């Protein structure tokens, strides 16, 4: 009886120690901050105040010193500059500078610069956030060293063991560290700075010193006041044209490029290499040069109008950039000439990788060319190119070059800050670089980001590339 009753108890012990797994079947790490502060030893808990103390106690000298050095550097930074940066952030400065009498001589004392204060403040907040992560890392590392020392008979892994584990088991973390750092420094921090500017009055009248104004700038952009040069009707007009332009610039390029690529890829087409080389050469010409050349040729006294008038086809110059409809159609058509070669290169590679057996089986079953195109070619291309189309749509929303170099937003009306062909990105450029209204430009930038994020996420999550990635394997 004793043996039979002991067996279930022994079998039940491993079950009680099983750790929960997530949806991917991977057990979460037991070395959490909560576990360290509640179950760790006194040395581990003191590591929350003195970083690396737990590691040093378990003879992880290098790791403990690195963690401690991070804490010392943060304290030194906060004492030297960080605390001052955070203290100046709520006011953004109030010293206008000027002359001061020093030892009987007038000396110029520079005033505060709100841009610098805001920039340093944002960076200091980011450093504080990194310090919080460093604190959590120090506490978890101390608890991990304690648990591993307890399991290994008082010996915690040495530095070489950690490096070996980082090279083998956690190489993905090592390889992703530098790109992630680059995204944080060059994308997220500038984005936070831009968002912060939107809540200030940083404009042409407040260049050096400006203040926090809350949502006043948003109210200006979305106000129904039609008398101002920045208002809700103008914003939604520019937004509507931006989305219309991005739609036509993306899908016309795609379908025309697909059509041309399929013609070149046909067995009966001769000189495939020549035609592909011709389109590749158009890509090699700098877009800056091509667009400025086309702008010059399409002027009222440009080469195209002069040629058509000399042939007697027109009596007066065509309004390529002086009429709203003409201007919008012109930029879309010229963008086709610029963008179709890129689509041809993309689609050609996909067409050459569609399994020939699928085409042969379809022909044996009696499918015609249209059925083959709609059932095999098009689904395969759409499946593969959906991320590319989303990226292209995003790029066309922010397509500064084509619009600004070709039409510069013209035609424009008196009293409005945006022309009829201005996109949100070119309007943002005019508000900031040309006028110095950086707060208004920041609001436009935030709205552009929101629109693109919503469109990209909804489109991609609804596509077959996201829902069924095994479909064409």
Buried (B, 14 or more C-beta within 10 A) or exposed (E): EEEEEEEEEEEEEEEEEEEEEEEEEEEEEEBBBEBBBEBBBEBBBBBBEBBBBBBBBBEBEBBBBBBBEBBEEBEEBBEEEBEBBBEBBEBBBEEEEEEEEEEEEEEEEEBBBBBBBBBBBBBBBBBBEEBEEBBBBBBBBBBBBBBBBEEEEEEBBBEEEBEEEEEEEEEEEEEEEEEEEEEEEEEEBEEBBBBBBBBBBBBEEBEBBBBBBEEEBBEBBBBEEEEBBBBBEBBEBBBEBBBEBBBBBBBBBBEBBBBBBBEBBEEEEEEEEEBBEEBEEBBEEEEEEBBEEBBEBBBEEBEBBBEBBEEEEEEEBBBBBEBBEBBBEBBBEBBBEBBBBBBBBBBBEBBEEBEEEBBEEBEEEEBEEEEBBEEBBEBBBBBBBBBBBBBBBBBBBBBEBBBBBBBBBBBBEEEBBBBBBBBBBBBBBBBBEEBBBBBBBBBBBBBBEEBBEEBBEEBBEEBBBEEEEEEEE
